[in-house]
Amino acid sequence: MTPGPIGIFDSGYGGLTILTHLRNRLPEHDFLYLGDNARTPYGPRSFEVVYRFTAQAVRTLFEQGCPLVILACNTASAKALRTIQQIDLPKIDPCRRVLGIIRPTVESLGTLTTSRHVGILATAGTVRSLSYPLEIKKLFPDIVVTGEACPMWVPLVENGEATSDGADYFIRQHIDALLSRDPDIDTIVLGCTHYPLLYDKIRRYTPAHIQLVRQGDYVADSLADYLSRHPDMDASLTRGGTTRYLTTESADTFRNAAAVFLPDTPIHPRHISLTESDAVD
């Protein structure tokens, strides 16, 4: 393969929190971020639609020269990753790779929870998919998992209300609901990439003995470990310390919304269209 950047895909803006951790962990690498912001959110959509949209994005990032693509989206990781890995990649290019963010998060839980009771705070789509309980059960069958959907949390972040007093009600409501269903929880996964922007308020209303798991650090460490174990893939990645941004929304809309997640980063996005013809056959 011709060397290229690491592709980062999200249906919206939350994947920018994952991108931040990846850039901090691998500062010498180049990244290409693609947000399907015109069609977000993916959560309420069916498995078939999420797969189709995600496959279009993966194909586009491959065409842009990315040897490796990270699905920095819990919904896409839950509903599309396995099909793309097992069915599509062998047809497109078996040397390329697509990785998700759920598995690295789950792998961390074995050493984090003592009570073996874990909570998942996520979007309704991620909770309904049962992706976390299923993945946790594969690795740690003794862990009891309880999920809580938090439908208002993403709008709070994207509308700049993450630090407002009004956010407290919705955050406390769902934490209380989760812990009332399982008081033995000692570890909670923030299973949406938007939620790190709510971390301070989540921490405020969560008992001090409960650990909060933010995905970014674990995903970044997992990718660094993956590249160390796959030197051929690592050699196919360019190193210039650059980041470029693509969006299916207007460039101005993306720039303004992304500033919530990357307030100190100059962003110069380019609009791109994802069409049905881009989908993997």
N, C-alpha and C positions, 0 to 999 in steps of 0.2 A: 504494500500500500504506500501511496504517497503520504508522507507525514502530514498531520493536521491537528487541529485543536480538539480538546475534550468537549463534546456536545452536552449541554444541559437543557433538559426539556421540562416545562411545567405548563399546565393548562392555564395558569394565571400568573400571579406575582409572588406567591409564597416561596417558590423555588429559589428566589433571590436570596433567601436566608441560607439555603444549602450552598448556593454559589459562594457566599461570603466565607463560609467555613472551608470550602474546597480551595479557594484562592489563598486563604491564610495558611492552609496545610501544604499546598503545592504552589507556592508563589511564582515559581519559574515557568510553570506551564501556561499554555494558551487555552482560553475557553471561548465557546460560542453558545450563548444563551438564546433559546427560542421559547417565547411565550405565546400560546394560542389564546391570547387575551380576548379576541373577538368572539370566541365560542365558550368562554368560561361562564359558569362553573361546570366541571365534568361530573361532579358528585351525583346529581339527580339523574344522570343519563344511564342508559342500559349498558351492560357489558359489551354488547355488539358495537354500539356507537362509540364508547370510550376506546375500544380496541381500534376501530377504524380511524378515528381522529389521531390516536397516538401513533399508529403505524404510518400515517401521512407525515407526522412530525419527524419520526425516526428516519424515514426515507429522505426527507428534506435535509436533515443534518448530515446524513451520509453523503448526499449530493454536494453538500457544502464542504466536504473533505474531512469529516469527523470519523476517525477509526473507532472511537468509543463514545457511547451515549449513556448518560445517566438520566433516568426518569426521576426527576426531583419533585415528584408529585405522588402522594399516597394513593390517590384514586387510580392514576395510570399504572402505578406499580401493582395495585391490587387486581385491576380488571384487564390489563393488557400485557404485562411483562412476560408471563409464562408462554402465552401464545406466540409472541414475537420471538422469544428465545428459541422455542422448540420447533416452530413451524416455518417462520419467515426467514430467520437469519441463514439457515442452510441454503435457501433459494437465492438470497441476495448476495451474501458474501460471508462464508463461514469464518473468515479471519476477523471480521468486525465483532464488536460486543455491545450488548445493551444490558445495563445493570439497574436495579431498583434501590429504593431506600428503606423498604420495610425489613428485609432480611438483616442488614447491618444493625438496625435498631433492636430487633428481636434478639440477636446474638448477644447483646450486652446484658440482657435481663438475668441470665443464669447466675451472674456474680453480684447483681444489684439487689435482688429481692431475698429477704430472709424468711418472711412469712409465707412466701410462694403464692401470694395473692397480688395480682397486678391489675391496675386500672388503665383504660385507654380513653383519652379524651380526643375526639376526632369529629370530622364532619359526618352528617347522616349517611352519605354514600359509603364512606370508609367503614363505618360501624356496620351497616347493612351487609357489606361484602364479606364480613367475618374474616377478612384477610389476616388480621393480627391474631385472633384466637387460633386459626388454622396453622399459621406459621409457628406460633409459640408451642402449640401442641406437638409439632414435629420435633422440635429441639428439646423442649422441656415439658413432657407430658404431665408432670406433677403440678405445674403452675395453673392456678385458677384465674381466669381472665374475665373482667367485667368491662363492657364498653358503654360509654355515654356520649350521645350525639349532642353537639353544641352548635346549633344552626345559626346563632347570632354572632358568633365570635369572628368569623371571617369578615362579615360586613363592618363590624366595629373597627377592625384593622384597616380595611381598605377605605373607610370613610374618615380616617384620621382620628378615631375616637378611642384608640387603645389605652390612652392614659386619662381619659375623662372620668369624672365621677359616675356618669351614667353606665359605664362599663362594669362597675363593681357588682351591680345587681345580677347581671347575666352570668358573670364569672362565678360568683358565690353560689348561685342557683344550681349550676351544673356540678360543681365540686361537691356540694352538699348532697345532691341526688346520687352521685356516684358512690360516695362513702356511706350513705344510708343503705345502699344495696349490698355493700360488702365492707363492713368496718375493719376487716383484717388487711385491707390493702396497705402495703408499705412502699409501693413504687407505682408511679403514674407516668405513662408515656404520653407526651404531647404529640399526638398522631396526625398533626396537620402542620404544614410548613409555615403557616401564618402565626401559629401560636407562640413562638418565641418572642414576638413583639408584645404579647400579653403576659410575659413571664413574671414580671414584678407583681402584678395583681393576682395571678394564679398562686404565686408563692405566698402572698399575704393571706389568702383564704384557705390554704392547705396546711394541715398540721405539720409542725416542724420535723417530725420523725419520718415523714413520707418524702422519698426521693422523687424529683421531677426529671424526666428523661427528655432532653432536647435532641432532636435527631442529628443536627448538623455536625457535631463533633464526632459522633460514631460513624456517620457516613464518610466523613473526610478521612478518618483513621482507617476505615475499611478499604477505601479506594487506594490510599497510600500502600497498604499491605498487599492489595491485589496487584498493583503495579510492580511491587518488589518481587512478587511470585511469578509474574508474567513479563519478563524483561523484553520479549519481542513486542508486546503491546506498548510497553513504556517507550521503547525505541521509536515507535510509530507516531509519537505525540510531539508536537512542536513546542519549543520553549522560548518564549519571548516575553512572558509576563503580561500578555495582552488579554483583554476581554471585549468581545463584540456582542451586540444585542440585536435579535430579530424579533419582530412581533407581527401578529396578524391584525392587531389594532392599528390605529394611526400612530405615527411616531411620537407626536406631541402628547397624546393621551398616555402612551406607555411611559414616556419620560416623566410626566407629572406624577403618575401613580407609583412608579418605581422609586421615586424620591422618598417615599415613606419607608421603604425597605433599605435603601442605600443613600442616606441623606448627604453623605460627604463624597459621593462618587460621581464624577462627570459621566453622563450617559448619553450616547449618540445612537439611538436605535434606528433600524431600517425596517420598513414595512415589507412583509412578504405574504404571499397568498398560499394557502394550503387547499388544494382542490382534490376532488375524488380521483383524478387521474394520478395523483401522487401516491395513492394508497398501495400497500403491498398486495400483490396478487395472491 
